[in-house]
Amino acid sequence: MDVMDVIGIGFGPSNIALAIALEESGAYDDWLFLEGASTPVWQEEMLFDISLDTYSNIQNIPYRDLVTPRNPRSRYTFLNYLVENDLLFSHLNMDMLMPLRPDYAKYIQWVTRFFEDRVRYGRRVEALTYDEAAPGGGAYRLVTNTGEEFLARHVVIGTGRLPKVPSQFAKLETDRIVHQSSYQSGTRPILSAQPSSKVAVIGSSQSAAEIILHLSKTYPQLSIDSIMRRYAFPLKDTSPFMSEAYFPEFTDMYYESPVELRRRIDRDISRTNYGACDMDVLEEIYRQMYYDRLHGRNQIHLRRLTDIVDARVDNDRVELALADRASGETRTASYDLVILATGFSNIGPGPEDLRSISLLDGLSSWLDSSAGEGHVDVDRGYAIDFANQPADASGVVVLNGLCERTHGIGDGGSLSLTSIRSADILRRLRQSDEGTAAPVAVGSGMEEGR
Ligand SMILES: Cc1cc2nc3c(=O)[nH]c(=O)nc-3n(C[C@H](O)[C@H](O)[C@H](O)COP(=O)(O)OP(=O)(O)OC[C@H]3O[C@@H](n4cnc5c(N)ncnc54)[C@H](O)[C@@H]3O)c2cc1C
């Protein structure tokens, strides 16, 4: 079996941006991506097929796409997608700062078409180990769900963040509890069969707001409890000063900062991306609730300042013990369906963070869980610091889009820095091949484009 230069696991935006950088730099000949899904669709579970999408728009400036900040002359820019698909003038005519999410999903899909011979779809990587006997003195071995095996000198893990499931729900096994990452496929079978169900939506994020709107428009007979710990849905922080946290220079500053300073910054900037909503969805929910009152119905119920203190499954229902912190009362409510709009987990030291991901289990003997803050750590070029890596092992394993706790908010749940990050990663792979000691300064690499 040949040893490839680079194999990427996952072909979402993070690794698609890397594919563009690999092609445009010409740095490597043998590279391939393995994607678990059978087709390339960006965040498909939250792509709605009704006109609701008109206010479910993207959350990033469209030109901070998969390539423009790194190489504005690339053929893979959002602008060129509009040109080549004869959408440019109509798009500009809409005067929308943030495009529709389906439009952006089509842009991402359009880019993937240029890389069809570099991606194997329907290949979920299930094991990653190091094979010392591989040709060339050793290589990483990847095994997929199809039983196929691949060897690579470098591996880039771009598998996206994992669903965050609150501890009350973690051990409950039922199709009546659905995380937002499976929203449409998980809810459709139940709600089409039971359109007058009682549903709980947990959380106060943008996704929670969009899900409430989608449920309310698609299934007008539902009773929807919007359950949140907060007093109300917070408004997203759109301060241009706070948004500088998505600048490339911020990554350097954040990475160099001590842990306490990083956490202090996190507290400040978190609402630019997490646990907060755009004004348009908030206004729409508010109007919907007012409209319902005018018509003598009450479809959406706000359960604010409410903690879920217990959850259990009883046949086809989920029972939640809800502690209302305003009244001081705890009561039990029973639901046909509970939707967790509770976000995604980072790798990090926090109580809700993951210390590692299961894909790294086969390399766990290389990790030192007592070092640093006890989680998988990376250098500035996103390569994992393997404390116990054998001296003769070569190549690097890189985390692409999973390093928010070390590289800041632009790294995890955002497209904004995918292009710049891919230049950093490419540089890190080259450093490994050239035997340069890591970490070395990286950042804002416009030069990777041709
Ligand atoms: C509903 C929603 C809307 C969003 N909207 C925006 C937005 O407008 N703007 C913005 O900047 N960010 C947005 N985000 C944040 C989002 O995380 C990023 O836009 C982007 O999707 C991150 O890309 P990624 O490639 O790191 O991860 P993902 O998009 O999650 O892609 C990871 C890929 O890896 C594959 N995979 C996972 N495990 C394996 C495996 N073991 N083997 C092979 N393949 C695997 C998955 O199938 C998937 O295709 C949104 C997120 C959500 C959930």
The ligand as a MOL file (V3000), in Angstrom:
LIG
                    3D

  0  0  0     0  0            999 V3000
M  V30 BEGIN CTAB
M  V30 COUNTS 53 58 0 0 0
M  V30 BEGIN ATOM
M  V30 1 C -26.5970 25.2300 12.0530 0
M  V30 2 C -25.2360 25.8150 11.9580 0
M  V30 3 C -25.0410 26.9610 11.2410 0
M  V30 4 C -23.7850 27.5230 11.1670 0
M  V30 5 N -23.6460 28.6630 10.4560 0
M  V30 6 C -22.4350 29.2330 10.3990 0
M  V30 7 C -22.2660 30.4370 9.6540 0
M  V30 8 O -23.2010 30.9640 9.0840 0
M  V30 9 N -21.0350 30.9910 9.6020 0
M  V30 10 C -19.9770 30.4190 10.2500 0
M  V30 11 O -18.8810 30.9720 10.1840 0
M  V30 12 N -20.1110 29.2620 10.9400 0
M  V30 13 C -21.2990 28.6660 11.0360 0
M  V30 14 N -21.4560 27.5240 11.7330 0
M  V30 15 C -20.3090 26.9310 12.4150 0
M  V30 16 C -19.7550 25.6860 11.6940 0
M  V30 17 O -19.1560 24.9010 12.6840 0
M  V30 18 C -18.7500 26.0340 10.6310 0
M  V30 19 O -19.3370 26.8300 9.7030 0
M  V30 20 C -18.2240 24.8250 9.8330 0
M  V30 21 O -19.2440 23.9250 9.5120 0
M  V30 22 C -17.1040 24.1130 10.5290 0
M  V30 23 O -16.5080 23.2920 9.5590 0
M  V30 24 P -15.7370 21.9730 9.9230 0
M  V30 25 O -15.2430 21.4060 8.6360 0
M  V30 26 O -14.7330 22.2480 10.9730 0
M  V30 27 O -16.8190 21.0190 10.5860 0
M  V30 28 P -18.1350 20.3880 9.9650 0
M  V30 29 O -18.8500 21.3470 9.1240 0
M  V30 30 O -18.8520 19.7740 11.1070 0
M  V30 31 O -17.6020 19.2190 9.0180 0
M  V30 32 C -16.9780 18.0530 9.5380 0
M  V30 33 C -17.0890 16.9420 8.5060 0
M  V30 34 O -16.3720 15.7960 8.9700 0
M  V30 35 C -17.1430 14.6260 8.7120 0
M  V30 36 N -16.7260 13.6100 9.6780 0
M  V30 37 C -16.9160 13.6310 11.0280 0
M  V30 38 N -16.3240 12.5450 11.5850 0
M  V30 39 C -15.7520 11.8480 10.5870 0
M  V30 40 C -14.9690 10.6560 10.5320 0
M  V30 41 N -14.6690 9.9500 11.6390 0
M  V30 42 N -14.5260 10.2080 9.3230 0
M  V30 43 C -14.8110 10.9230 8.1950 0
M  V30 44 N -15.5620 12.0600 8.1870 0
M  V30 45 C -15.9990 12.5170 9.3590 0
M  V30 46 C -18.5920 15.0750 8.8660 0
M  V30 47 O -19.4560 14.2190 8.1510 0
M  V30 48 C -18.5320 16.4920 8.2740 0
M  V30 49 O -18.7790 16.4930 6.8810 0
M  V30 50 C -22.6890 26.9210 11.8240 0
M  V30 51 C -22.8830 25.7560 12.5510 0
M  V30 52 C -24.1450 25.2070 12.6240 0
M  V30 53 C -24.3390 23.9630 13.4410 0
M  V30 END ATOM
M  V30 BEGIN BOND
M  V30 1 1 1 2
M  V30 2 1 2 3
M  V30 3 2 2 52
M  V30 4 2 3 4
M  V30 5 1 4 5
M  V30 6 1 4 50
M  V30 7 2 5 6
M  V30 8 1 6 7
M  V30 9 1 6 13
M  V30 10 2 7 8
M  V30 11 1 7 9
M  V30 12 1 9 10
M  V30 13 2 10 11
M  V30 14 1 10 12
M  V30 15 2 12 13
M  V30 16 1 13 14
M  V30 17 1 14 15
M  V30 18 1 14 50
M  V30 19 1 15 16
M  V30 20 1 16 17
M  V30 21 1 16 18
M  V30 22 1 18 19
M  V30 23 1 18 20
M  V30 24 1 20 21
M  V30 25 1 20 22
M  V30 26 1 22 23
M  V30 27 1 23 24
M  V30 28 2 24 25
M  V30 29 1 24 26
M  V30 30 1 24 27
M  V30 31 1 27 28
M  V30 32 2 28 29
M  V30 33 1 28 30
M  V30 34 1 28 31
M  V30 35 1 31 32
M  V30 36 1 32 33
M  V30 37 1 33 34
M  V30 38 1 33 48
M  V30 39 1 34 35
M  V30 40 1 35 36
M  V30 41 1 35 46
M  V30 42 1 36 37
M  V30 43 1 36 45
M  V30 44 2 37 38
M  V30 45 1 38 39
M  V30 46 1 39 40
M  V30 47 2 39 45
M  V30 48 1 40 41
M  V30 49 2 40 42
M  V30 50 1 42 43
M  V30 51 2 43 44
M  V30 52 1 44 45
M  V30 53 1 46 47
M  V30 54 1 46 48
M  V30 55 1 48 49
M  V30 56 2 50 51
M  V30 57 1 51 52
M  V30 58 1 52 53
M  V30 END BOND
M  V30 END CTAB
M  END
